[in-house]
Amino acid sequence: MDNVPTLDNIEFQPHVTLPDAIQGQIKLANGVTVSVVAGPRLCGDIDDDTWEVAAWKDDGVWLRLAEYDDVATWITREEVNEIIRRLASAA
């Protein structure tokens, strides 16, 4: 699949409620929004390049990203990119 965004395409900002944390989102062509966060009190660490990821459809339905949860936690950069690829290819 060509032109699928990656973690590098997400513009991160300071987290709105957690000091020293960051957050970013990207909306895929199919309408899925992917949210990526990392920092203190989150399940991702900026220094370790691990991330917490969630995603939802335009209608607000959250997508299951982990076996028992809508949120994937402590995942690597490559795992984030794989989730984005998988979500981008979903109809």
MARFI-431246 format. One line per field, with one value per atom (N, C-alpha, C): residue number from 1; residue in one letter; chain; x, z, y. Coordinates in Angstrom, 2 decimals. Example, Ala and Ser with C-alpha at 12.3 -4.5 7.8 and 13.67 -1.06 7.14 Angstrom:
<atoms>
k	1 1 1 2 2 2
r	a a a s s s
c	A A A A A A
x	13.19 12.30 13.20 12.85 13.67 12.90
z	7.80 7.80 7.80 7.08 7.14 7.87
y	-5.69 -4.50 -3.30 -2.25 -1.06 0.03
</atoms>
This chain:
<atoms>
k	1 1 1 2 2 2 3 3 3 4 4 4 5 5 5 6 6 6 7 7 7 8 8 8 9 9 9 10 10 10 11 11 11 12 12 12 13 13 13 14 14 14 15 15 15 16 16 16 17 17 17 18 18 18 19 19 19 20 20 20 21 21 21 22 22 22 23 23 23 24 24 24 25 25 25 26 26 26 27 27 27 28 28 28 29 29 29 30 30 30 31 31 31 32 32 32 33 33 33 34 34 34 35 35 35 36 36 36 37 37 37 38 38 38 39 39 39 40 40 40 41 41 41 42 42 42 43 43 43 44 44 44 45 45 45 46 46 46 47 47 47 48 48 48 49 49 49 50 50 50 51 51 51 52 52 52 53 53 53 54 54 54 55 55 55 56 56 56 57 57 57 58 58 58 59 59 59 60 60 60 61 61 61 62 62 62 63 63 63 64 64 64 65 65 65 66 66 66 67 67 67 68 68 68 69 69 69 70 70 70 71 71 71 72 72 72 73 73 73 74 74 74 75 75 75 76 76 76 77 77 77 78 78 78 79 79 79 80 80 80 81 81 81 82 82 82 83 83 83 84 84 84 85 85 85 86 86 86 87 87 87 88 88 88 89 89 89 90 90 90 91 91 91
r	m m m d d d n n n v v v p p p t t t l l l d d d n n n i i i e e e f f f q q q p p p h h h v v v t t t l l l p p p d d d a a a i i i q q q g g g q q q i i i k k k l l l a a a n n n g g g v v v t t t v v v s s s v v v v v v a a a g g g p p p r r r l l l c c c g g g d d d i i i d d d d d d d d d t t t w w w e e e v v v a a a a a a w w w k k k d d d d d d g g g v v v w w w l l l r r r l l l a a a e e e y y y d d d d d d v v v a a a t t t w w w i i i t t t r r r e e e e e e v v v n n n e e e i i i i i i r r r r r r l l l a a a s s s a a a a a a
c	A A A A A A A A A A A A A A A A A A A A A A A A A A A A A A A A A A A A A A A A A A A A A A A A A A A A A A A A A A A A A A A A A A A A A A A A A A A A A A A A A A A A A A A A A A A A A A A A A A A A A A A A A A A A A A A A A A A A A A A A A A A A A A A A A A A A A A A A A A A A A A A A A A A A A A A A A A A A A A A A A A A A A A A A A A A A A A A A A A A A A A A A A A A A A A A A A A A A A A A A A A A A A A A A A A A A A A A A A A A A A A A A A A A A A A A A A A A A A A A A A A A A A A A A A A A A A A A A A A A A A A A A A A A A A A A A A
x	0.85 0.00 0.90 0.75 1.58 1.08 2.03 1.71 1.00 1.23 0.67 1.53 0.92 1.71 2.37 3.38 4.07 4.13 4.70 4.87 5.62 6.53 7.30 6.44 5.26 4.36 3.47 3.47 2.60 3.30 2.59 3.12 2.73 3.74 3.50 3.49 2.63 2.48 2.59 2.81 2.74 1.34 1.27 0.00 -0.81 -2.12 -2.93 -3.09 -2.96 -3.17 -1.99 -1.03 0.09 1.41 1.99 3.29 4.34 5.22 6.33 5.89 4.62 4.12 3.83 3.75 3.42 2.23 1.57 0.43 0.38 -0.13 -0.30 -1.37 -1.97 -3.00 -2.77 -3.25 -3.26 -4.57 -5.20 -6.43 -6.08 -6.45 -6.17 -7.21 -6.88 -7.77 -9.13 -9.19 -10.46 -11.27 -10.82 -11.58 -11.19 -10.28 -9.83 -8.83 -9.03 -8.08 -7.22 -5.90 -4.94 -4.33 -4.40 -3.84 -2.64 -1.54 -0.31 0.17 0.45 0.93 2.11 2.89 3.99 4.38 4.84 5.33 4.92 5.28 4.95 3.45 3.11 1.73 0.98 1.70 1.13 1.85 1.29 1.89 2.79 3.69 4.70 5.75 7.00 8.10 8.87 8.92 9.59 11.04 11.74 13.17 13.43 12.48 12.64 12.01 11.42 10.76 9.68 8.88 7.70 6.47 5.34 4.16 2.88 1.88 0.52 -0.33 -1.13 -1.88 -3.35 -4.22 -5.65 -6.14 -7.28 -7.83 -9.34 -9.98 -11.44 -11.87 -13.10 -13.71 -14.39 -14.79 -15.49 -16.75 -17.40 -18.64 -18.39 -17.12 -16.78 -16.54 -16.69 -16.47 -14.96 -14.53 -13.13 -12.78 -11.57 -11.12 -10.24 -10.45 -9.64 -8.25 -7.25 -5.86 -5.04 -5.56 -4.86 -5.84 -5.33 -6.18 -7.40 -7.21 -8.31 -8.62 -8.15 -8.29 -8.32 -8.88 -8.90 -7.58 -6.72 -5.45 -4.28 -3.33 -2.09 -1.06 -0.39 0.51 1.93 2.88 4.30 4.77 4.30 4.66 5.79 6.54 7.68 7.23 8.17 7.94 7.45 8.08 7.66 6.25 5.91 4.55 3.52 3.86 2.96 2.75 3.83 3.73 2.91 3.05 2.26 0.78 0.44 -0.97 -1.50 -0.74 -1.19 -1.41 -0.46 -0.62 -1.89 -2.08 -3.26 -4.56 -4.61 -5.81 -6.04 -4.98 -5.11 -5.65 -5.37 -5.83 -7.24 -7.79 -9.15 -10.18 -11.22 -12.28 -13.18
z	0.00 0.00 0.00 -1.00 -1.14 -0.26 0.13 0.86 2.19 2.83 4.17 5.15 5.99 6.95 7.97 8.63 9.71 10.93 11.98 13.20 12.90 11.96 11.61 11.00 10.49 9.89 10.92 12.14 13.18 13.81 13.86 14.50 15.97 16.82 18.25 18.89 19.90 20.70 22.16 23.04 24.46 24.80 25.65 26.07 26.80 26.57 27.12 28.63 29.22 30.67 31.44 30.75 31.44 31.11 32.07 31.81 31.43 30.55 30.09 29.21 28.81 27.89 26.54 25.50 24.17 23.61 22.65 21.99 20.54 19.71 18.31 17.70 16.62 15.92 14.43 13.75 12.29 11.82 10.85 10.28 8.96 8.85 7.66 6.58 5.35 4.21 4.37 5.11 5.30 6.48 7.09 8.18 9.57 9.69 11.01 11.57 12.83 13.53 14.42 14.34 15.18 16.13 17.42 18.46 19.09 19.23 19.79 20.91 22.08 23.23 23.88 24.63 25.42 26.48 27.60 28.67 30.04 31.07 32.44 32.61 33.34 33.65 32.43 31.34 30.16 29.92 29.04 28.77 27.55 27.55 26.54 27.11 26.70 27.26 26.12 26.13 25.07 24.93 26.05 26.03 25.51 25.75 25.29 23.92 23.33 22.02 22.05 23.13 23.21 23.29 22.87 22.63 23.11 23.34 23.63 22.46 21.88 20.66 20.82 20.33 20.25 18.89 18.46 17.16 17.19 16.40 16.31 14.91 14.59 13.30 13.39 12.23 12.19 13.05 13.18 13.96 15.46 15.87 17.29 17.84 17.03 17.49 17.62 18.83 19.09 18.51 18.01 17.39 18.36 18.43 19.33 18.73 19.51 19.04 19.80 20.90 21.71 22.02 22.51 22.73 23.60 24.66 25.58 25.74 24.83 25.05 23.72 23.78 22.62 22.48 23.47 23.49 23.47 22.58 22.54 23.38 24.29 25.22 25.14 25.45 25.49 24.18 23.06 21.79 21.12 20.29 19.61 18.43 17.91 16.71 15.55 15.32 14.23 14.48 15.70 16.00 15.76 16.08 15.77 14.27 13.52 12.06 11.49 12.06 11.61 11.89 13.05 13.37 12.36 12.08 11.11 9.75 9.30 8.00 7.97 9.07 9.13 9.10 9.88 9.92 8.59 7.93 6.65 5.56 5.67 4.64 4.91 6.08 6.43 5.70 5.24 4.51 5.47
y	-1.18 0.00 1.24 2.09 3.27 4.41 5.26 6.48 6.27 5.15 4.95 5.72 6.55 7.31 6.40 6.93 6.22 7.13 6.62 7.41 8.71 8.68 9.88 10.98 10.64 11.63 12.32 11.85 12.42 13.62 14.74 15.94 15.90 15.77 15.68 17.06 17.17 18.38 17.99 18.97 18.66 18.11 17.12 16.54 17.62 17.67 18.75 18.68 17.51 17.40 16.83 16.23 15.58 16.26 16.98 17.62 16.57 16.94 16.10 14.94 14.91 13.88 14.54 13.71 14.20 13.44 14.07 13.43 13.87 12.98 13.30 12.41 12.90 12.13 12.24 11.24 11.29 10.66 11.31 10.78 10.11 8.84 8.06 8.34 8.00 8.26 7.61 6.48 5.77 6.31 7.41 8.04 7.60 6.65 6.19 7.21 7.59 8.45 7.59 7.80 7.08 8.10 7.81 8.66 7.96 8.70 8.15 9.07 8.49 9.26 8.55 9.32 8.75 9.75 9.23 10.09 9.58 10.34 9.93 9.69 8.65 8.23 7.70 7.46 6.84 5.52 4.71 3.39 3.43 4.41 4.58 5.52 5.35 6.14 6.80 8.12 8.87 8.43 8.33 7.98 6.57 5.66 4.27 4.02 5.08 4.97 3.89 3.90 3.04 3.94 3.38 4.21 3.56 4.39 3.97 4.45 3.55 3.87 3.50 4.38 4.10 4.56 4.04 4.43 4.34 5.19 5.17 5.59 5.17 5.50 6.86 7.39 8.67 8.68 7.51 7.45 7.32 7.40 7.35 5.96 4.94 3.57 3.33 2.92 2.63 1.27 1.14 -0.10 -0.87 -2.16 -3.01 -3.17 -2.78 -2.86 -3.89 -4.36 -5.36 -6.48 -7.58 -8.75 -8.45 -7.67 -7.41 -5.93 -5.09 -3.65 -2.89 -1.69 -0.80 -0.05 -0.16 0.58 -0.40 -0.16 -0.93 -0.17 -0.86 -0.18 -0.71 0.17 -0.17 -0.80 -0.28 -0.88 -0.11 -0.80 -0.21 0.64 1.40 2.22 1.35 0.21 -0.67 -1.21 -1.52 -1.99 -0.89 0.35 1.47 1.55 1.49 1.56 0.41 -0.78 -1.93 -1.70 -1.16 -0.86 0.15 1.20 2.20 1.56 0.72 0.02 -0.83 -1.58 -2.45 -1.64 -0.56 0.28 0.98 1.40 2.10 1.18 -0.12 -1.05 -1.58 -1.28 -1.75 -0.88 -1.55 -0.81 -0.09
</atoms>
